[in-house]
Amino acid sequence: MRKEVPEKVSQTEIVFQVEEIEPILSPPNMKVAPWAPMYCDLKQKDGSKKTMLIRSIEREEIPLVLPYIKRYMDVDRDLYDVVGARVYAELLALWRNRIKDEYFLIGQVDGALAGIANGRLLNEKINISLHTMAFMRGMNAGAVLYYAKCVYCFETLNQEEFWATYESYNGWKRWGIGMALPTYPYPDVQHELGGARVFYLTRKYWDASIRDYTKQLAGTELLPDPSPELLARNKQLIIPDDILV
Ligand SMILES: CC(C)(COP(=O)(O)OP(=O)(O)OC[C@H]1O[C@@H](n2cnc3c(N)ncnc32)[C@H](O)[C@@H]1OP(=O)(O)O)[C@@H](O)C(=O)NCCC(=O)NCCS
């Protein structure tokens, strides 16, 4: 837009360095405790167990994970395409500093990427759940990864509410129904993912019931302080050759 200037000016042109513009376009992050790695044993359908480590993605791992997620954009089944496209955008935004306070957790089994779970902090009180994807199916990896976000919200950050929504039937079944979550009045309150319903979890409800969710649903427990051996085994991130749906 242009408008007539109200007075004589000594410079009719003001030039900016892009480094000066960047702080305006890239949101400053809050100073919060990072996710401390946790782990769990997951039962396979054949009865055997796998140990999954859940840790934050390292910045240098983002370019490895992006092309893998991108492949899910072509899966026109079970809403993988929508979820894949959105997770890709959220991870890219993290890489390019274009998202506020995102956290991005990865699940690993013997180094291999088993799933992801991400979210972002709206403010000190509210944690927005973004997405969860399981790349190893049938062992509740996704269920526990999602639960990890709630642990981060209520146990690490001491926040008051966790706001989720679900694009897929599997997600809704696992957590909307699985955690018996209430919703805010709709459409008065909308989730940032497509303006969908907000399913919310309060601290009171977490304390009263949901803390036991992984024990009930996945028959496992998310445990702190993984051994140095487990951390070492998962230091190198292995991207699976194939996508599993
Ligand atoms: C939602 C999701 C994270 C849940 O992961 P999970 O807890 O590890 O659970 P799984 O995907 O392994 O299994 C979910 C159910 O689908 C069944 N299932 C469907 N396809 C399956 C497959 N190819 N292999 C194994 N199980 C499959 C499972 O038996 C299980 O049934 P159950 O609820 O009776 O146990 C996962 O299904 C996923 O990544 N979906 C695509 C992305 C998505 O929808 N994310 C959530 C957005 S709201």
PDBQT file of the ligand as one rigid body, heavy atoms in Angstrom, charges set to zero:
ROOT
HETATM    1  C1  LIG A 301      -3.129 -43.839  14.723  1.00  0.00    +0.000 C 
HETATM    2  C2  LIG A 301      -1.836 -44.613  14.855  1.00  0.00    +0.000 C 
HETATM    3  C3  LIG A 301      -0.706 -43.668  15.230  1.00  0.00    +0.000 C 
HETATM    4  C4  LIG A 301      -2.021 -45.643  15.963  1.00  0.00    +0.000 C 
HETATM    5  O1  LIG A 301      -0.821 -46.360  16.088  1.00  0.00    +0.000 OA
HETATM    6  P1  LIG A 301      -0.697 -47.640  17.050  1.00  0.00    +0.000 P 
HETATM    7  O2  LIG A 301      -1.215 -47.281  18.390  1.00  0.00    +0.000 OA
HETATM    8  O3  LIG A 301       0.718 -48.063  16.971  1.00  0.00    +0.000 OA
HETATM    9  O4  LIG A 301      -1.668 -48.706  16.482  1.00  0.00    +0.000 OA
HETATM   10  P2  LIG A 301      -1.585 -49.500  15.090  1.00  0.00    +0.000 P 
HETATM   11  O5  LIG A 301      -1.605 -48.567  13.972  1.00  0.00    +0.000 OA
HETATM   12  O6  LIG A 301      -0.464 -50.431  15.105  1.00  0.00    +0.000 OA
HETATM   13  O7  LIG A 301      -2.942 -50.295  15.152  1.00  0.00    +0.000 OA
HETATM   14  C5  LIG A 301      -4.176 -49.633  15.267  1.00  0.00    +0.000 C 
HETATM   15  C6  LIG A 301      -5.280 -50.626  15.034  1.00  0.00    +0.000 C 
HETATM   16  O8  LIG A 301      -5.330 -50.848  13.632  1.00  0.00    +0.000 OA
HETATM   17  C7  LIG A 301      -5.124 -52.229  13.341  1.00  0.00    +0.000 C 
HETATM   18  N1  LIG A 301      -4.354 -52.238  12.104  1.00  0.00    +0.000 N 
HETATM   19  C8  LIG A 301      -4.806 -51.683  10.985  1.00  0.00    +0.000 A 
HETATM   20  N2  LIG A 301      -3.892 -51.838  10.007  1.00  0.00    +0.000 NA
HETATM   21  C9  LIG A 301      -2.869 -52.494  10.515  1.00  0.00    +0.000 A 
HETATM   22  C10 LIG A 301      -1.631 -52.943   9.998  1.00  0.00    +0.000 A 
HETATM   23  N3  LIG A 301      -1.276 -52.762   8.724  1.00  0.00    +0.000 N 
HETATM   24  N4  LIG A 301      -0.786 -53.572  10.805  1.00  0.00    +0.000 NA
HETATM   25  C11 LIG A 301      -1.119 -53.766  12.091  1.00  0.00    +0.000 A 
HETATM   26  N5  LIG A 301      -2.271 -53.364  12.633  1.00  0.00    +0.000 NA
HETATM   27  C12 LIG A 301      -3.158 -52.741  11.867  1.00  0.00    +0.000 A 
HETATM   28  C13 LIG A 301      -4.463 -52.780  14.566  1.00  0.00    +0.000 C 
HETATM   29  O9  LIG A 301      -4.741 -54.148  14.743  1.00  0.00    +0.000 OA
HETATM   30  C14 LIG A 301      -5.049 -51.953  15.689  1.00  0.00    +0.000 C 
HETATM   31  O10 LIG A 301      -6.279 -52.452  16.102  1.00  0.00    +0.000 OA
HETATM   32  P3  LIG A 301      -6.699 -52.443  17.646  1.00  0.00    +0.000 P 
HETATM   33  O11 LIG A 301      -7.049 -51.008  17.941  1.00  0.00    +0.000 OA
HETATM   34  O12 LIG A 301      -7.866 -53.344  17.710  1.00  0.00    +0.000 OA
HETATM   35  O13 LIG A 301      -5.527 -52.886  18.448  1.00  0.00    +0.000 OA
HETATM   36  C15 LIG A 301      -1.474 -45.347  13.530  1.00  0.00    +0.000 C 
HETATM   37  O14 LIG A 301      -2.554 -46.128  13.143  1.00  0.00    +0.000 OA
HETATM   38  C16 LIG A 301      -1.070 -44.423  12.410  1.00  0.00    +0.000 C 
HETATM   39  O15 LIG A 301       0.092 -44.036  12.277  1.00  0.00    +0.000 OA
HETATM   40  N6  LIG A 301      -2.043 -44.063  11.569  1.00  0.00    +0.000 N 
HETATM   41  C17 LIG A 301      -1.801 -43.147  10.456  1.00  0.00    +0.000 C 
HETATM   42  C18 LIG A 301      -1.597 -41.729  10.921  1.00  0.00    +0.000 C 
HETATM   43  C19 LIG A 301      -2.734 -41.286  11.795  1.00  0.00    +0.000 C 
HETATM   44  O16 LIG A 301      -3.889 -41.553  11.507  1.00  0.00    +0.000 OA
HETATM   45  N7  LIG A 301      -2.388 -40.599  12.873  1.00  0.00    +0.000 N 
HETATM   46  C20 LIG A 301      -3.334 -40.080  13.800  1.00  0.00    +0.000 C 
HETATM   47  C21 LIG A 301      -3.958 -38.869  13.244  1.00  0.00    +0.000 C 
HETATM   48  S1  LIG A 301      -5.378 -38.449  14.158  1.00  0.00    +0.000 SA
ENDROOT
TORSDOF 0
